[in-house]
Amino acid sequence: MADMHDADRGDVEPKEPFAGSVDRELLAPPEADPYAVPRASADAQPADDASPVHPDDTVPVLPEGEVPIDENAPSTTAAAAKTTSAGGSTMARRVRKARRKRRGQKAVARRRSVVGAVTHTIGAISALAIIGASTWALGWYQLPSFSAQAEPIEIAPAPGDQQRVCPGSLQQLGLADDADAASPVGTAEVTIASSYADYSTQELGGEPTDPVSIEAPGQVGDAITMLSASQSVFLSTNATTGLSVTNCTQPIATQWLLGGATTLGHTLVLDVINPGTAEARVNFEVYGTDGAIVPGLQEVVVQPGERETMSLAGVAPSATAFAVKVTSTGSAVSAFLHETIIDTLTPKGSDIVGSTALPSTTQTLPGLHVYARPDADATSFTEIGTTLRILNPNEEDTTATLTAYAADGSVAYSGELELTSMRIVELPFADVAEGDYTIRLDADRPVLLSGRVSPLDRNEFAWVPSSSTLVGDEIVPVAEGPNPRLAVYNPTEEAREVEVDGSTVTIEPLATYETDVSAASTVELHGVAGLTAAVHYSAGGQLASAPVRPGNADAEAIRVVK
């Protein structure tokens, strides 16, 4: 009750006019109010029947029709709002009207909220009912089903002109006054297998030691032509010995070479040949057992009809293993590695290494000869016996399974390998009895593979690039060389009936068919799509191998789903 009389005390600030439920604008005095009563004196005492305090907001509870008045309000608003015996002033009526209006607006808002809630509830119930009824109905009604079967078709593009490039003579370092200059040694003998008799040959230079380009149309009438070639180089001098048999390769924009070393006694030359009519800008990526070799080889520009040779000893001297990726723009090129070994003053062999099959999750070396070793330990000297060179060219590590299959398809060896990204694995292989095996590498990511063979006397060696998958009928050029042996591997799980030089043979799943063939001849293969093959040569002091390449890979059908 004390709050009601604070305004009568002289030591208390007068309160703000009551605004608990009335806007100030509504309390504005009228222009003329005939019922206005003069403001009471400040000394007036409160009546004995003072109204009680409202329990919630301390506002006096007045009889209906009257408004609370602050006697000490400085403005005339309070005086103008005093009630009169006539039933209240104009301002009081305005206040009551405003209160009723606000109460009415709140009631309308409440009714709208209730109606909205009821409407939403009814709508939700109706939607659920519709969904439930639809679900029940669809459960009993069989909806029509539609399906489309994609029809794969095979499209055989019209192949362009075919071209094969033979490297010519062996390129050897250390025979000229300039130690980095490569000198040609020996003369290549080329064997050509073509289904088109009018193929043409062109020497890329004026010397018999220079590369040779062989060309033929890719298609004559409705017939797809086949063209393959290989060359052999026999060497027996005081500085160089050995046999090299190399495929003449189709110029391409990207190729991989796995072979060679630059340790003591080794020379290794990278040879890039441009048989086209435009210059070729060639870049290289070089890898070793520790990963990418940086800095590597600088970009070179090879003019039309010319070659560029460079020593890899200048990139990584004393390297035990090399892998080189060759990429060209402008004109496609053919690339080769030339390696020679000299022990003090005694030559210990030579080889010209062609490109290996492009990276794939499956790589094969059909009919590879595994030599016995005096020590099968993986840390023993790797230049005798049989060694496998593997590269994982991916940015991630991968795992692989290495398997050696006997001629009948039985597993002679199987082991798991962890292949680190961008690093060469040089793996001496002597886990099987001496003999011929097909080596297969299956990896989670595309990898590269090559083999190297050398007898215990170390008087010769040969690199064996992995074989490409054949695409149909093939004509195999068998180069000049001792005791050529053809090996055809069936990597499928079904027996395959093929024709080899007119004889029909059945190759069991995972088995290898081997047969002796004639040197400087051609062998026809029919029904060998999906298989791989290689030709091996061997004699005292002479070893060589060459994978069988497709005769017209550009004519391979492309499978399209429409």
C-alpha positions as CSV (number, residue, x, y, z in Angstrom):
1,M,0.0,0.0,0.0
2,A,3.0,2.3,0.5
3,D,3.4,2.6,-3.3
4,M,0.0,4.2,-3.6
5,H,1.0,7.2,-1.5
6,D,4.5,7.8,-2.6
7,A,3.4,10.7,-4.7
8,D,2.1,12.5,-1.6
9,R,5.5,12.6,0.0
10,G,7.7,15.5,-0.7
11,D,10.9,13.6,-0.7
12,V,9.9,11.2,-3.4
13,E,10.1,11.8,-7.1
14,P,6.7,11.9,-8.8
15,K,5.9,8.7,-10.7
16,E,5.4,8.4,-14.5
17,P,1.7,8.6,-15.4
18,F,0.1,5.1,-15.5
19,A,0.7,3.3,-18.7
20,G,0.1,-0.3,-17.8
21,S,-2.5,-0.8,-20.6
22,V,-3.1,2.7,-22.1
23,D,-1.1,4.3,-24.9
24,R,0.2,7.8,-24.3
25,E,-1.3,8.8,-27.6
26,L,-4.8,7.8,-26.4
27,L,-4.3,10.0,-23.3
28,A,-3.8,13.2,-25.3
29,P,-6.2,15.9,-24.0
30,P,-9.1,16.9,-26.1
31,E,-9.4,20.4,-27.6
32,A,-12.3,21.1,-25.2
33,D,-13.7,18.9,-22.5
34,P,-16.8,20.4,-20.9
35,Y,-16.5,17.8,-18.1
36,A,-12.9,18.4,-17.2
37,V,-12.4,18.9,-13.4
38,P,-9.8,21.2,-12.0
39,R,-6.6,19.5,-10.7
40,A,-6.8,18.7,-7.0
41,S,-4.5,20.4,-4.6
42,A,-1.2,18.8,-3.9
43,D,-2.0,19.0,-0.1
44,A,-5.2,17.0,-0.4
45,Q,-5.3,13.9,1.7
46,P,-6.3,10.6,0.4
47,A,-9.8,9.5,1.0
48,D,-10.6,7.0,3.7
49,D,-12.0,4.6,1.2
50,A,-8.8,4.5,-1.0
51,S,-9.0,1.7,-3.6
52,P,-7.0,-1.4,-3.0
53,V,-3.8,-2.2,-5.0
54,H,-4.0,-4.7,-7.9
55,P,-2.1,-7.8,-6.9
56,D,-0.3,-8.1,-10.2
57,D,0.9,-4.7,-11.4
58,T,0.2,-2.5,-8.3
59,V,-2.4,-0.6,-10.2
60,P,-5.4,0.7,-8.1
61,V,-8.6,-1.2,-8.7
62,L,-11.2,1.5,-9.5
63,P,-14.9,1.3,-10.1
64,E,-15.9,0.5,-13.6
65,G,-15.7,3.4,-15.9
66,E,-13.0,5.3,-14.0
67,V,-9.3,5.5,-14.8
68,P,-6.4,5.9,-12.4
69,I,-5.1,9.4,-12.1
70,D,-1.6,10.6,-11.0
71,E,-2.3,13.7,-9.0
72,N,1.2,15.1,-9.5
73,A,1.4,14.6,-13.3
74,P,3.0,17.7,-14.8
75,S,0.8,17.7,-17.8
76,T,-2.9,18.3,-18.1
77,T,-3.5,14.7,-19.4
78,A,-4.2,13.3,-16.0
79,A,-6.6,16.1,-15.1
80,A,-8.4,15.8,-18.3
81,A,-8.8,12.0,-17.7
82,K,-10.6,12.4,-14.3
83,T,-14.0,10.9,-14.2
84,T,-17.1,13.0,-13.7
85,S,-20.5,12.3,-12.2
86,A,-21.9,12.3,-15.7
87,G,-20.3,9.0,-16.5
88,G,-16.6,9.8,-17.4
89,S,-14.8,12.2,-19.6
90,T,-14.3,11.9,-23.3
91,M,-10.7,10.7,-22.6
92,A,-12.0,7.9,-20.4
93,R,-14.4,6.8,-23.1
94,R,-11.5,6.7,-25.6
95,V,-9.4,4.6,-23.2
96,R,-12.3,2.2,-22.7
97,K,-12.9,2.0,-26.4
98,A,-9.1,1.4,-27.0
99,R,-9.1,-1.4,-24.4
100,R,-12.2,-3.0,-25.9
101,K,-10.6,-2.8,-29.4
102,R,-7.4,-4.4,-28.2
103,R,-9.2,-7.1,-26.4
104,G,-11.2,-7.7,-29.6
105,Q,-8.0,-7.9,-31.7
106,K,-6.5,-10.4,-29.3
107,A,-9.6,-12.5,-29.3
108,V,-9.6,-12.5,-33.1
109,A,-5.9,-13.5,-33.2
110,R,-6.6,-16.3,-30.7
111,R,-9.5,-17.5,-32.8
112,R,-7.4,-17.4,-36.0
113,S,-4.6,-19.4,-34.2
114,V,-7.0,-22.0,-33.1
115,V,-8.7,-22.2,-36.5
116,G,-5.3,-22.5,-38.2
117,A,-4.1,-25.2,-35.9
118,V,-7.3,-27.2,-36.4
119,T,-7.0,-26.7,-40.2
120,H,-3.4,-27.9,-40.3
121,T,-4.2,-30.9,-38.1
122,I,-7.1,-31.9,-40.3
123,G,-4.9,-31.4,-43.4
124,A,-2.2,-33.6,-42.0
125,I,-4.7,-36.3,-41.0
126,S,-6.2,-36.2,-44.4
127,A,-2.7,-36.5,-46.1
128,L,-1.8,-39.4,-43.9
129,A,-5.1,-41.0,-44.8
130,I,-4.6,-40.5,-48.5
131,I,-1.0,-41.9,-48.3
132,G,-2.2,-44.9,-46.3
133,A,-5.0,-45.6,-48.7
134,S,-2.7,-45.2,-51.7
135,T,-0.1,-47.5,-50.1
136,W,-2.8,-50.1,-49.4
137,A,-4.2,-49.9,-52.9
138,L,-0.8,-50.1,-54.6
139,G,0.0,-53.1,-52.5
140,W,-2.8,-54.9,-54.2
141,Y,-2.4,-53.4,-57.7
142,Q,0.4,-54.6,-60.0
143,L,2.2,-51.6,-61.5
144,P,3.5,-51.8,-65.0
145,S,7.3,-52.3,-65.2
146,F,9.6,-50.9,-67.8
147,S,13.2,-52.0,-68.6
148,A,15.7,-51.3,-71.4
149,Q,18.6,-53.6,-72.4
150,A,21.7,-51.8,-73.5
151,E,22.9,-53.3,-76.8
152,P,26.7,-53.4,-77.1
153,I,28.1,-53.2,-80.6
154,E,31.6,-53.4,-81.9
155,I,32.9,-50.7,-84.3
156,A,36.0,-51.4,-86.2
157,P,37.5,-48.0,-87.2
158,A,39.2,-47.7,-90.5
159,P,42.9,-47.9,-89.8
160,G,45.3,-45.4,-91.3
161,D,48.6,-46.1,-92.9
162,Q,50.8,-48.5,-90.9
163,Q,54.4,-47.8,-90.1
164,R,57.1,-49.7,-88.3
165,V,60.5,-48.3,-87.3
166,C,63.6,-50.5,-86.9
167,P,66.5,-49.0,-84.9
168,G,69.3,-50.2,-87.1
169,S,72.8,-50.7,-85.7
170,L,73.7,-50.9,-82.0
171,Q,74.6,-47.5,-80.5
172,Q,77.7,-47.9,-78.2
173,L,79.5,-45.4,-76.1
174,G,83.2,-45.2,-75.6
175,L,84.3,-45.9,-79.1
176,A,84.8,-42.3,-80.2
177,D,87.0,-39.5,-78.9
178,D,83.9,-38.0,-77.3
179,A,82.9,-40.3,-74.4
180,D,79.3,-39.2,-74.6
181,A,79.0,-39.8,-78.4
182,A,77.3,-43.0,-79.5
183,S,78.9,-44.9,-82.4
184,P,77.0,-47.4,-84.6
185,V,78.2,-51.0,-84.4
186,G,77.2,-53.8,-86.7
187,T,74.5,-54.0,-89.3
188,A,70.9,-54.9,-88.8
189,E,69.1,-57.7,-90.7
190,V,65.4,-56.9,-91.0
191,T,62.6,-59.5,-91.3
192,I,59.3,-58.2,-92.5
193,A,55.9,-60.0,-92.2
194,S,53.1,-58.3,-94.2
195,S,49.8,-59.3,-95.7
196,Y,50.2,-56.6,-98.2
197,A,53.0,-57.4,-100.7
198,D,53.6,-53.8,-101.9
199,Y,54.8,-52.4,-98.6
200,S,57.6,-49.8,-98.8
201,T,60.9,-49.3,-96.9
202,Q,62.8,-46.1,-96.4
203,E,66.2,-45.6,-94.8
204,L,66.1,-42.7,-92.4
205,G,69.6,-41.5,-93.4
206,G,72.2,-42.4,-96.0
207,E,74.0,-45.2,-94.2
208,P,73.2,-48.9,-93.8
209,T,73.5,-48.4,-90.0
210,D,70.7,-45.9,-89.9
211,P,67.1,-46.7,-88.9
212,V,64.6,-48.1,-91.4
213,S,60.9,-47.2,-91.8
214,I,58.5,-49.7,-93.2
215,E,55.1,-48.5,-94.4
216,A,51.9,-50.1,-95.7
217,P,48.2,-49.0,-96.0
218,G,46.1,-50.1,-93.1
219,Q,43.3,-51.3,-95.3
220,V,43.1,-52.3,-98.9
221,G,39.5,-52.5,-100.1
222,D,37.6,-54.4,-97.4
223,A,40.7,-56.2,-96.2
224,I,42.6,-55.1,-93.1
225,T,46.3,-55.4,-93.7
226,M,48.8,-56.7,-91.2
227,L,52.4,-55.5,-90.9
228,S,55.1,-56.6,-88.4
229,A,58.9,-56.5,-88.6
230,S,61.9,-57.4,-86.4
231,Q,65.6,-57.1,-86.8
232,S,68.7,-58.8,-85.5
233,V,72.3,-57.6,-85.0
234,F,75.2,-60.1,-84.5
235,L,78.3,-58.7,-82.9
236,S,81.7,-60.3,-82.3
237,T,84.6,-57.8,-82.0
238,N,87.2,-56.9,-79.4
239,A,84.9,-54.3,-78.0
240,T,81.4,-55.7,-78.5
241,T,79.8,-59.1,-78.6
242,G,76.3,-60.6,-78.4
243,L,73.1,-60.9,-80.3
244,S,70.3,-58.4,-80.3
245,V,66.8,-59.2,-81.7
246,T,64.4,-56.2,-81.5
247,N,60.9,-55.6,-82.7
248,C,60.4,-52.8,-85.2
249,T,57.9,-50.7,-83.4
250,Q,55.0,-48.5,-84.4
251,P,55.7,-44.8,-83.6
252,I,53.5,-43.7,-80.7
253,A,53.1,-40.7,-78.4
254,T,53.8,-42.5,-75.2
255,Q,56.0,-45.5,-74.5
256,W,57.9,-47.2,-71.7
257,L,61.4,-48.8,-71.8
258,L,62.5,-51.1,-68.9
259,G,66.1,-52.2,-69.1
260,G,69.8,-51.4,-68.6
261,A,72.1,-50.1,-66.0
262,T,75.0,-47.6,-65.7
263,T,77.1,-49.5,-63.2
264,L,80.8,-50.2,-63.8
265,G,81.3,-51.7,-67.3
266,H,77.9,-50.8,-68.6
267,T,77.0,-48.3,-71.2
268,L,73.4,-47.3,-71.8
269,V,72.1,-45.1,-74.7
270,L,68.6,-43.8,-75.1
271,D,67.7,-43.6,-78.8
272,V,64.7,-41.6,-80.1
273,I,63.8,-41.8,-83.8
274,N,61.3,-39.5,-85.5
275,P,60.1,-41.1,-88.8
276,G,57.4,-38.4,-89.4
277,T,57.2,-35.3,-91.5
278,A,57.0,-32.8,-88.5
279,E,59.3,-32.2,-85.7
280,A,58.8,-34.0,-82.4
281,R,59.1,-32.4,-79.0
282,V,60.1,-35.3,-76.7
283,N,60.0,-35.3,-72.9
284,F,61.2,-38.0,-70.5
285,E,60.6,-39.4,-67.0
286,V,63.4,-41.5,-65.6
287,Y,62.9,-43.9,-62.6
288,G,65.3,-46.0,-60.6
289,T,65.2,-48.2,-57.5
290,D,64.8,-45.0,-55.3
291,G,62.1,-43.4,-57.3
292,A,62.0,-40.7,-59.9
293,I,65.5,-39.5,-60.9
294,V,65.6,-35.7,-60.7
295,P,66.9,-33.8,-62.5
296,G,66.2,-36.1,-65.4
297,L,66.7,-35.7,-69.2
298,Q,65.9,-32.3,-70.7
299,E,63.3,-32.0,-73.5
300,V,64.7,-32.6,-77.0
301,V,63.4,-31.6,-80.4
302,V,63.9,-34.4,-83.0
303,Q,63.7,-33.2,-86.6
304,P,61.8,-35.2,-89.2
305,G,63.6,-38.3,-90.4
306,E,66.3,-37.9,-87.7
307,R,67.3,-39.5,-84.4
308,E,68.6,-38.2,-81.0
309,T,70.9,-40.4,-78.8
310,M,71.8,-39.6,-75.2
311,S,73.8,-41.3,-72.5
312,L,71.9,-42.2,-69.3
313,A,75.1,-42.3,-67.4
314,G,75.0,-38.5,-67.4
315,V,71.6,-38.7,-65.7
316,A,72.3,-41.3,-63.0
317,P,75.8,-42.8,-63.0
318,S,76.1,-46.2,-61.2
319,A,72.4,-46.8,-61.3
320,T,71.5,-50.5,-61.2
321,A,68.1,-50.2,-62.9
322,F,66.3,-47.8,-65.2
323,A,62.8,-47.3,-66.5
324,V,62.1,-44.5,-69.0
325,K,58.8,-43.0,-70.0
326,V,59.0,-41.3,-73.4
327,T,56.3,-38.8,-74.4
328,S,56.2,-36.9,-77.7
329,T,54.1,-34.2,-79.2
330,G,54.0,-33.0,-82.8
331,S,55.1,-36.3,-84.3
332,A,55.0,-39.8,-82.9
333,V,58.4,-41.4,-82.3
334,S,60.0,-44.8,-81.7
335,A,62.4,-45.2,-78.7
336,F,65.0,-47.9,-77.8
337,L,67.7,-48.6,-75.2
338,H,71.1,-49.8,-76.3
339,E,73.2,-51.5,-73.7
340,T,76.7,-53.0,-73.7
341,I,78.7,-54.7,-71.0
342,I,82.5,-54.8,-70.8
343,D,84.4,-56.6,-68.0
344,T,87.7,-54.7,-67.9
345,L,88.6,-55.2,-71.5
346,T,86.4,-58.2,-72.3
347,P,83.0,-57.7,-73.8
348,K,80.2,-59.5,-72.0
349,G,77.2,-59.0,-74.3
350,S,74.9,-56.4,-75.9
351,D,71.3,-55.8,-76.5
352,I,68.8,-53.3,-78.1
353,V,65.7,-53.1,-76.0
354,G,62.4,-52.1,-77.5
355,S,59.4,-50.7,-75.6
356,T,57.5,-52.9,-73.2
357,A,53.7,-53.3,-73.1
358,L,51.9,-50.3,-71.7
359,P,50.9,-50.2,-68.0
360,S,48.3,-52.8,-67.3
361,T,46.9,-54.7,-64.3
362,T,48.2,-57.9,-66.0
363,Q,51.6,-58.4,-67.6
364,T,53.1,-61.5,-69.0
365,L,56.4,-62.9,-70.2
366,P,55.5,-66.0,-72.2
367,G,58.0,-68.8,-72.2
368,L,60.8,-67.0,-70.3
369,H,63.8,-69.2,-69.5
370,V,64.7,-69.3,-65.8
371,Y,68.4,-70.0,-65.3
372,A,69.8,-71.9,-62.3
373,R,71.7,-69.7,-59.9
374,P,74.5,-70.6,-57.5
375,D,72.7,-68.5,-54.8
376,A,69.0,-67.9,-54.9
377,D,69.1,-65.3,-52.2
378,A,67.6,-62.0,-53.3
379,T,70.6,-60.1,-52.3
380,S,73.0,-62.0,-54.6
381,F,74.5,-60.6,-57.8
382,T,71.6,-59.9,-60.2
383,E,73.5,-60.0,-63.5
384,I,73.5,-63.7,-63.7
385,G,70.5,-66.0,-63.9
386,T,67.0,-64.6,-64.4
387,T,65.8,-61.2,-63.0
388,L,62.5,-59.5,-63.1
389,R,62.2,-55.7,-63.3
390,I,58.9,-54.3,-62.1
391,L,57.8,-50.7,-61.9
392,N,54.7,-49.3,-60.2
393,P,54.2,-46.0,-62.2
394,N,51.2,-44.9,-60.0
395,E,51.2,-42.2,-57.3
396,E,49.9,-44.8,-54.8
397,D,51.5,-48.0,-53.6
398,T,49.9,-51.3,-54.8
399,T,50.0,-55.0,-54.3
400,A,50.6,-57.7,-56.9
401,T,50.7,-61.4,-57.3
402,L,53.7,-62.9,-59.2
403,T,53.0,-66.4,-60.7
404,A,55.2,-68.8,-62.7
405,Y,53.2,-71.2,-64.8
406,A,54.6,-74.4,-66.2
407,A,53.9,-75.3,-69.8
408,D,50.9,-77.3,-68.8
409,G,49.3,-74.5,-66.9
410,S,50.2,-75.7,-63.4
411,V,51.4,-73.2,-60.9
412,A,55.1,-73.6,-60.2
413,Y,55.4,-70.6,-58.0
414,S,53.1,-67.9,-56.6
415,G,54.0,-65.0,-54.3
416,E,52.7,-61.6,-53.1
417,L,54.6,-58.4,-53.7
418,E,54.3,-54.9,-52.2
419,L,55.1,-52.4,-54.9
420,T,56.1,-48.9,-53.8
421,S,54.9,-45.9,-55.9
422,M,57.4,-44.9,-58.6
423,R,60.1,-47.3,-57.6
424,I,61.7,-50.1,-59.5
425,V,61.8,-53.6,-58.0
426,E,64.8,-55.6,-59.3
427,L,63.8,-59.2,-58.3
428,P,66.2,-62.1,-58.9
429,F,64.0,-65.1,-59.7
430,A,65.2,-68.6,-58.9
431,D,62.2,-70.0,-57.1
432,V,61.6,-72.8,-59.6
433,A,63.7,-75.5,-61.3
434,E,65.6,-74.4,-64.4
435,G,63.4,-74.4,-67.4
436,D,60.8,-72.4,-69.4
437,Y,57.9,-70.7,-67.6
438,T,55.4,-68.0,-68.3
439,I,55.7,-65.3,-65.8
440,R,52.5,-63.4,-65.0
441,L,52.1,-60.3,-62.8
442,D,48.6,-59.4,-61.6
443,A,48.3,-56.1,-59.7
444,D,45.6,-53.9,-58.2
445,R,46.9,-51.0,-60.3
446,P,48.5,-50.8,-63.8
447,V,52.2,-51.8,-63.6
448,L,55.1,-52.5,-65.9
449,L,57.2,-55.7,-66.3
450,S,60.3,-56.9,-68.1
451,G,62.7,-59.8,-67.7
452,R,66.5,-60.3,-68.0
453,V,68.3,-63.5,-68.6
454,S,72.0,-64.3,-68.4
455,P,73.7,-67.7,-68.1
456,L,76.2,-68.4,-65.3
457,D,79.2,-67.6,-67.4
458,R,77.9,-64.1,-67.9
459,N,79.1,-64.0,-71.5
460,E,75.8,-62.8,-72.8
461,F,72.4,-61.4,-71.6
462,A,69.0,-60.5,-73.1
463,W,66.2,-58.2,-72.1
464,V,62.6,-59.5,-72.5
465,P,59.9,-56.8,-72.7
466,S,56.4,-57.9,-71.7
467,S,54.1,-59.0,-74.4
468,S,51.0,-57.1,-75.7
469,T,47.7,-58.8,-75.9
470,L,47.0,-60.0,-79.5
471,V,43.9,-58.8,-81.2
472,G,43.2,-61.5,-83.9
473,D,45.0,-63.3,-86.6
474,E,48.7,-62.4,-86.7
475,I,51.8,-62.8,-88.8
476,V,54.9,-63.2,-86.7
477,P,58.3,-62.1,-88.2
478,V,61.0,-64.5,-86.9
479,A,64.3,-62.7,-87.2
480,E,67.7,-64.2,-88.0
481,G,69.0,-65.9,-84.9
482,P,69.9,-69.3,-83.4
483,N,67.3,-71.8,-82.5
484,P,64.2,-69.6,-82.5
485,R,61.4,-70.8,-80.2
486,L,57.8,-69.5,-80.3
487,A,55.8,-69.5,-77.0
488,V,52.0,-68.7,-77.0
489,Y,50.3,-68.3,-73.6
490,N,46.6,-68.7,-72.9
491,P,45.8,-66.4,-70.0
492,T,42.1,-67.3,-70.0
493,E,40.2,-69.9,-67.9
494,E,39.1,-71.8,-71.0
495,A,40.9,-74.0,-73.4
496,R,41.7,-72.3,-76.7
497,E,42.0,-73.9,-80.1
498,V,44.4,-71.9,-82.3
499,E,46.2,-72.5,-85.6
500,V,50.0,-72.1,-85.6
501,D,51.6,-72.2,-89.1
502,G,48.8,-74.4,-90.5
503,S,48.6,-76.8,-87.5
504,T,45.7,-76.7,-85.1
505,V,46.6,-76.9,-81.5
506,T,44.7,-76.7,-78.2
507,I,46.1,-74.6,-75.5
508,E,44.7,-75.4,-72.1
509,P,43.8,-72.7,-69.6
510,L,46.9,-70.9,-68.3
511,A,49.1,-73.1,-70.4
512,T,51.8,-72.2,-72.8
513,Y,52.3,-73.8,-76.3
514,E,55.9,-73.8,-77.4
515,T,57.3,-74.8,-80.8
516,D,60.5,-74.4,-82.7
517,V,60.2,-72.1,-85.8
518,S,62.5,-71.3,-88.6
519,A,64.8,-68.2,-88.6
520,A,64.2,-65.4,-91.1
521,S,60.7,-66.6,-91.7
522,T,57.1,-65.7,-90.9
523,V,54.6,-67.7,-88.8
524,E,50.9,-67.3,-89.2
525,L,48.7,-67.4,-86.1
526,H,44.9,-67.7,-86.3
527,G,42.4,-67.4,-83.5
528,V,44.8,-65.9,-81.0
529,A,42.8,-62.9,-79.9
530,G,43.4,-62.3,-76.1
531,L,46.5,-64.4,-76.0
532,T,50.2,-63.3,-75.7
533,A,53.3,-64.6,-77.4
534,A,57.1,-64.2,-77.7
535,V,60.0,-65.5,-79.7
536,H,63.2,-66.6,-77.9
537,Y,66.7,-67.2,-79.4
538,S,69.6,-69.0,-77.6
539,A,73.0,-70.4,-78.3
540,G,76.5,-70.2,-76.7
541,G,77.2,-66.5,-76.3
542,Q,74.0,-65.5,-78.1
543,L,70.7,-64.7,-76.3
544,A,67.8,-62.7,-77.4
545,S,64.0,-62.4,-77.1
546,A,61.3,-60.3,-78.8
547,P,57.6,-60.1,-77.8
548,V,55.0,-60.7,-80.6
549,R,53.2,-57.4,-81.3
550,P,49.8,-57.0,-83.0
551,G,50.1,-56.7,-86.7
552,N,47.4,-54.0,-86.9
553,A,46.4,-52.8,-83.4
554,D,44.8,-49.7,-84.9
555,A,42.1,-51.9,-86.5
556,E,41.0,-53.4,-83.2
557,A,37.3,-53.2,-82.8
558,I,36.0,-50.8,-80.2
559,R,33.1,-52.0,-78.0
560,V,30.3,-49.4,-77.8
561,V,27.1,-49.5,-75.8
562,K,24.2,-47.6,-77.2
